[in-house]
Amino acid sequence: MLSLKKLLGKEEKFFDLLEAGAEEAKVSVTLFGAALRKLSAGSSPADLPLDEFIQARRKEKRIRDQMTEELSRTFVTPLEREDIEELSFALYRVPKQVEKIAERLSIYPGRVPYAAFERQAQLMTQAAEALVFMVKQLRGGTNVERIRDANYRLQHAEGEADKVMLQLLRELYQGPYDAKELVILQNLFEMVEQAIDRCRNAGNIVVQIVLKHS
């Protein structure tokens, strides 16, 4: 028969896994920024280190699988099971999306317009950093004010990303691009924006959790 102490002792494991998931999401975002710098320095899109993106996504998947196993083995959880599962899945979707972006960039037939992606990459980094902070706050008792401040930074990054996206589309539509380039670049810009949206979505789940327990 399992003791209550043993059951409660597993609580930290869930926080460990959620924090690891958030950190791995940030790793994929960092890899994207590094990839853009390589492209700016003259590297070919075909030389992008796709294996690094794949490994980040696979590591996130292992974290998610381990979370599922722990949930099935543990009777008492520090947060509602549905919330833990939802947040874990939302975190997994970030590196999965970033990997897709890297794959598409690697087969881009022309010269990647690094400057066009640079601002988006900066906002993605801001969003990922705010998300990591928010997830780490869950372990300490869900401080509402800290979560609100971090969520403001996350929402601001997402809002700025929408503005940048509009500007990029304006430049794209008015620029010297043929039809094929226009379609490809528009799709890439939208994929990067979606990665930022996925950080925001995960942050929204954290906020919901905190409000439930405040």
N, C-alpha and C positions, 0 to 999 in steps of 0.2 A: 504493500500500500504506500503510495507516495505521500510524503509529509508536506504540510503547507509551506514549510520553509523551503523545501526543494522547488516547489512550484513557484513561489515568489522570487526565488533566486534567479529564475530565468528572465525576469523583467529586463535586466540590463542588456540581455542579448538582443532584444528587439531594438533598443536604442542604438546599440552597436551597429546592427545591420542597416538601419535607416540612415545613420550617419555615413556609413561606408558607401551606401548607395548614392547619397548626395555628393560625396567627395568624388566618386567615380564619374558622375555626371559632369562635374566640374573639370575632371581630367580630360574628358572628350572635348569640352569647349576650349580648354587650353591647347590641345592638339590642333584644333581648327585654326586658332590664332597663329600657331607656329607654322602651320602649313601655308597660310597666306603670306607670311613673311618670306618663306622659301620661294614662293611663286614670285613675289616682288623682287627677290634677289636674282631672278632669272631661271629658276628651276622649271622644268617641264611639268605640266599637270600629270603626265604619265608617271612621274617619279615620286608622286605623293606617297607617304608611308601608310598605305591602306591597312597594313597588318596592325599598326598601332591603334587605329580606330576600331578594327575588328576585335582586338584584345580588350579594349575598354568596354565595348558592348558585351562581349562574352563574360567579362568579370562581373558586370552589372547583372547579367542573367544569372550567374551563379549565386550572387547575393540574393536575388529575388527567389531563386529556387530554395535556398537555405531558409529564407524567411517563411516560405510556404511549409517547409518541413517543421520548423519550430512552432508555427501556429497549430499544426496538426498534433504536435506532441504536448503542448502546454495548455493547461486548463485555465490558469489565471494569467491574463495579459495586462500590461500597464495602460493600454489604450484599447478602444473597441477594435475587435478583430477586423471588422469591415474597413475601418479607417487605416489600420496598419497595412492591409492588403492593397487598398486604393492608393495610398501614398507610395508604397513600394513599386507598384506598377507604373505610376506617374513618373517616378525617378528613372525607371528603366527606359522609358520612352525618349528621354533626352539623348543619351549616347546612341540610341538606335537611329534617331533622326540625324544626328551629326554624322554618323557613319554613312548614311545615304547621301548627304551633301558631299562628303569627301569622294565617294564613288562617282558621283556625277561630275565633279570637278576634274577627276582623273581622266575622264574621257572627253572633256571639252575640246573641240577641234581647233579653237583659236587661242589667242593670247588672253589669259584671264585678266579682267580689269580689276586688279587688286584693290585700288583705291575705292572702288564702288562697294566692295565687301568690307572694307576696314572698319567703318563706323558701325556696321551691323555686328561685326565680331566684337567690338568694344562693348556694345550694349548686351550682347550675349554673355560676355564675361561678367558684367555687372549683375545681370540676372542670376547667373549661376552662383556667384559669391553670396548674394543675398539669400538664395535658396539654402545653401549650406549652413549659413548662420541660423536661419529659421528652424531647420531640422534639428540642429544641435541644441536649440532652446527647449525642445520637447523633454529632454532628459532632466532639466532643472526645475520642472514644475510649471511649464507653460506660462511664462511671464507675458501678460497681454501687451504691455507697453512696448517691450522689446520686439515682440512679433509684429506689432503694428508699424513700428519704425522701419523694420526690415522689409515688411510687405510694401510699404510706401516706396522704398527704393526699387523693389522688384516691379511694382506697377508702373513706376516712372520710367524704368528702362523699357518696359513693354510699350508704353505710350510713345516714347521717343522712337522706338523701332518702327512703329506705324508711320510716324512722320518721315523717317528716313526712307521707308519703303515707297511712300508716295513720291518723294523727290527722286529716288532712283528710277521709278517708272516714268516720271516726267522726262528725265534725261535720256532714258532708253528710247522712248517714243520719238523724241526730237533729235536723237543722235544719228550718227552715220552707220547704222546697223542694217544688215539685210534681214529678210524675214526669218531666216533660220536662226541667226544670232539673237534676234529679238525674242523669239520663243524660248530659246535655251536659257538666256540670261534672266528673263522674267521668271522662269520656273526655278532657277537657282536662288534668286532673291527671295522668292516666296518660301522656299524650303528653309532658308536661314531664319526668316521671320517666324516660321512655324516652330523652330527649335526654341526661340525665345518664348513663344506662346506656351510651349510645354513646360518651361521653367515656371512661368506664371501659373499654369494650371496646378503644378505640384505645390507651389506656394499657397494657392487658394485652399488646398486640402489641409495644409498645416494650420492656416487661420481657422478653418472650420473645427479642427480638432481642439485648438486652444479655446475657442469660444464655448465648446461643449464642456470643457473642464474648468472654466473660469468661474 
